[in-house]
């Protein structure tokens, strides 16, 4: 086999490979074609996804607002608890002082 024959055989093999690839591409494109009903379904799914994302964003913003509100209430409750505990401690000290005073005077 000469050099020219080898080049021709390789060219034919490459051309056949090209034709097979092109034919398989056409077949796959034909089988995977999106129909009009599928396009409508995809549009519906896209709008449903958009609505779901908006609902999620609204829920996130509501939860952040609610969390801020509850954090404020918790801080306020802790401050009131601390004030009540301080008042209770002061009342106990006064009661001890009064008992001591009563015991000393009686």
For each residue, the residues with C-beta under 8 A, 3 or more apart:
1: 5 6 9
2: 5 6
3: 6 7
4: 7 8
5: 1 2 8 9
6: 1 2 3 9 10
7: 3 4 10 11
8: 4 5 11 12
9: 1 5 6 12 13
10: 6 7 13 14
11: 7 8 14 15
12: 8 9 15 16
13: 9 10 16 17
14: 10 11 17 18
15: 11 12 18 19
16: 12 13 19 20
17: 13 14 20 21
18: 14 15 21 22
19: 15 16 22 23
20: 16 17 23 24
21: 17 18 24 25
22: 18 19 25 26
23: 19 20 26 27
24: 20 21 27 28
25: 21 22 28 29
26: 22 23 29 30
27: 23 24 30 31
28: 24 25 31 32
29: 25 26 32 33
30: 26 27 33
31: 27 28
32: 28 29
33: 29 30
34: 38 39 42
35: 38 39
36: 39 40
37: 40 41
38: 34 35 41 42
39: 34 35 36 42 43
40: 36 37 43 44
41: 37 38 44 45
42: 34 38 39 45 46
43: 39 40 46 47
44: 40 41 47 48
45: 41 42 48 49
46: 42 43 49 50
47: 43 44 50 51
48: 44 45 51 52
49: 45 46 52 53
50: 46 47 53 54
51: 47 48 54 55
52: 48 49 55 56
53: 49 50 56 57
54: 50 51 57 58
55: 51 52 58 59
56: 52 53 59 60
57: 53 54 60 61
58: 54 55 61 62
59: 55 56 62 63
60: 56 57 63 64
61: 57 58 64 65
62: 58 59 65 66
63: 59 60 66 67
64: 60 61 67 68
65: 61 62 68 69
66: 62 63 69 70
67: 63 64 70 71
68: 64 65 71 72
69: 65 66 72 73
70: 66 67 73 74
71: 67 68 74 75
72: 68 69 75 76
73: 69 70 76 77
74: 70 71 77 78
75: 71 72 78 79
76: 72 73 79 80
77: 73 74 80 81
78: 74 75 81 82
79: 75 76 82 83
80: 76 77 83 84
81: 77 78 84 85
82: 78 79 85 86
83: 79 80 86 87
84: 80 81 87 88
85: 81 82 88 89
86: 82 83 89 90
87: 83 84 90 91
88: 84 85 91 92
89: 85 86 92 93
90: 86 87 93 94
91: 87 88 94 95
92: 88 89 95 96
93: 89 90 96 97
94: 90 91 97 98
95: 91 92 98 99
96: 92 93 99 100
97: 93 94 100 101
98: 94 95 101 102
99: 95 96 102 103
100: 96 97 103 104
101: 97 98 104 105
102: 98 99 105 106
103: 99 100 106
104: 100 101
105: 101 102
106: 102 103
